[in-house]
Amino acid sequence: MSRRADAKRCVVLIGFMGAGKTTVGRALAKRLRCEFCDLDDVIEQREQKSVAEIFSASGEAAFRRMESAALTALLQDSQSAGDLVLALGGGAFVQKHNRAALDAAGAITVLLEAPLEELRRRCHGEGKVRPLALEQTRFNELFAARRADYELARFRVQTLNKPVRRITAEIERLLTAVVGQF
C-alpha cells in the first residue's frame, strides 16, 4: 500500500498491565519520528487526578467513561495532526465502542504480550500504583477475561526477554510489510 502525502497514521499499542506499552510506545514514536501519547496521561491531565485517584474517588465505570471520551477526542485531534503512536490502558481495547472508534480512525493495533507471571513482576516492580493489579486473584481474572479481546489486534508482538529496540524494530517491520513506509 502506498502512502498518500496527507494520510495520517495512528499506531495503537494495546495489552495487559505491564506489557510495556508506554516504554515501547515512546521508543517506537522516536524511531518512526512521530508523536507519542499515553491515554492514561491524557486522562490524568484532563481530570487533574491520577488514575488511582480516579478509581478510588469515582470507580472503574466512571474511569472507563473518561477513558472513552479522551480516546474519542484524541482520535479526532490526530486526524488533523501528524502521525501518532498511542499507548492505551490495559482495559481500553476491551471496550467494544473504543475498538469501533479505533477502526473508524483507521488505527493500526499492535498487541504487546508477555506471560502472566512476567506482567505481574513488571507491575509490582515499577513503583506505579495500578488499582486493578493490587489483588493477585483479580489480576489473574482480568488477564484471562481480556485475552479474547486482545486477540482482535491486527498485530501481536511478544515482549518477554527482548530489549525495547528489538521490539520497536519488529513493530516497524510489521508496519512496513503491511502498510508501506511509515
C-alpha positions in Angstrom: 0.0 0.0 0.0 1.5 3.3 -0.9 1.3 6.2 1.4 -0.6 9.4 0.5 1.2 12.6 1.5 -1.8 13.7 3.5 -2.6 10.4 5.1 -2.2 10.4 8.9 -1.2 7.1 10.6 -2.1 6.1 14.2 -0.3 3.0 15.7 -2.0 1.9 18.9 -0.3 -0.3 21.4 -2.5 -2.5 23.4 -2.0 -5.1 26.0 -2.3 -6.0 29.7 -0.8 -4.0 32.5 3.0 -4.3 32.4 3.2 -5.3 28.8 5.4 -2.3 28.0 3.0 -0.1 26.1 4.4 3.2 27.4 8.0 2.3 27.3 7.8 0.7 23.8 5.5 3.5 22.6 8.0 6.3 23.4 10.8 4.4 21.7 8.6 3.5 18.7 7.5 7.1 18.2 11.1 8.2 18.3 12.1 5.5 15.8 9.2 6.4 13.5 9.7 10.2 14.0 6.2 10.9 15.2 4.3 12.0 18.2 3.7 9.7 21.2 0.7 9.8 23.6 -0.2 7.7 26.6 -4.0 7.7 27.0 -3.7 7.4 30.8 -1.6 10.5 30.9 -4.2 12.4 28.8 -6.9 11.3 31.3 -4.8 12.4 34.2 -4.2 15.8 32.6 -7.8 16.3 31.8 -9.1 15.3 35.2 -6.2 16.7 37.3 -6.1 13.4 39.2 -4.0 10.2 38.9 -5.7 7.1 37.5 -5.5 5.6 41.0 -7.3 8.7 42.5 -10.0 8.5 39.8 -10.6 4.8 40.6 -10.7 5.5 44.3 -13.0 8.5 44.1 -15.2 7.6 41.2 -14.9 3.9 40.5 -13.9 1.9 37.4 -17.1 2.7 35.4 -16.6 6.4 35.7 -12.9 5.9 34.7 -14.0 3.9 31.6 -16.3 6.8 30.5 -13.5 9.3 30.9 -11.2 6.9 29.0 -13.6 6.6 26.1 -14.2 10.4 25.9 -10.4 11.0 26.0 -9.8 8.4 23.3 -12.5 9.9 21.0 -11.1 13.4 21.4 -7.6 12.2 20.8 -8.5 10.3 17.7 -10.4 13.3 16.3 -7.4 15.6 17.1 -5.0 13.1 15.5 -6.8 13.3 12.2 -5.6 16.9 11.8 -2.2 16.3 13.5 0.8 14.2 12.3 1.4 10.6 12.7 0.9 9.2 16.2 1.9 6.3 18.4 -0.7 5.8 21.1 -0.4 3.6 24.2 -3.8 2.5 25.6 -4.5 1.5 29.2 -5.0 -2.2 29.6 -8.8 -2.1 29.7 -9.4 0.5 26.9 -9.3 -2.0 24.0 -11.7 -4.4 25.8 -14.5 -1.8 25.4 -16.3 -2.5 22.1 -17.0 1.1 21.4 -13.4 2.0 21.8 -12.4 -0.7 19.3 -15.0 0.7 16.9 -13.6 4.2 17.3 -10.1 2.9 16.6 -11.4 1.1 13.5 -13.2 4.2 12.2 -10.0 6.2 12.6 -8.0 3.6 10.7 -5.7 2.9 13.6 -3.2 0.1 13.4 -3.4 -2.0 16.6 -0.4 -3.9 18.0 -0.8 -6.2 20.9 2.3 -6.4 23.2 2.2 -9.6 25.1 4.1 -11.4 27.9 3.3 -14.3 30.2 1.1 -13.5 33.2 4.0 -14.1 35.7 6.2 -11.6 33.9 3.4 -9.0 33.7 2.8 -9.3 37.4 6.5 -8.9 38.1 6.7 -5.8 36.0 3.6 -4.3 37.6 5.0 -4.7 41.1 8.5 -3.7 40.3 7.9 -0.3 38.7 6.6 1.6 41.7 3.4 2.9 39.9 0.1 2.3 41.7 -2.2 0.1 39.4 -5.6 -0.2 41.1 -6.5 -3.4 39.2 -3.2 -5.0 40.0 -3.4 -4.8 43.8 -5.1 -8.2 44.3 -3.5 -11.2 42.6 -6.7 -13.1 42.1 -8.3 -10.1 40.4 -5.2 -9.6 38.3 -5.3 -13.2 37.1 -9.1 -13.0 36.3 -8.7 -9.8 34.3 -5.8 -11.2 32.3 -8.0 -14.2 31.4 -11.1 -12.1 30.7 -9.2 -9.7 28.4 -7.3 -12.2 26.3 -10.1 -12.7 23.7 -10.5 -9.0 23.1 -6.7 -8.5 22.8 -6.6 -11.2 20.1 -8.6 -8.8 17.9 -5.4 -6.6 17.4 -4.0 -6.5 13.9 -0.5 -7.5 15.1 1.0 -9.3 18.0 4.5 -8.9 19.4 6.0 -10.9 22.3 8.0 -8.7 24.7 9.5 -11.3 27.1 13.3 -11.1 27.3 13.5 -8.6 24.4 15.2 -5.2 24.6 13.0 -2.3 23.6 15.0 -1.6 20.5 14.3 -5.1 19.2 10.6 -4.8 19.9 10.4 -1.5 18.1 12.3 -2.8 15.1 9.9 -5.8 15.0 6.9 -3.5 15.0 8.4 -1.2 12.3 9.0 -4.3 10.1 5.3 -5.4 10.6 4.1 -1.9 9.7 6.3 -1.6 6.7 5.3 -5.0 5.4 1.6 -4.3 5.5 1.2 -0.5 5.1 4.4 0.5 3.4 6.9 3.1 4.7 5.7 4.6 7.9 
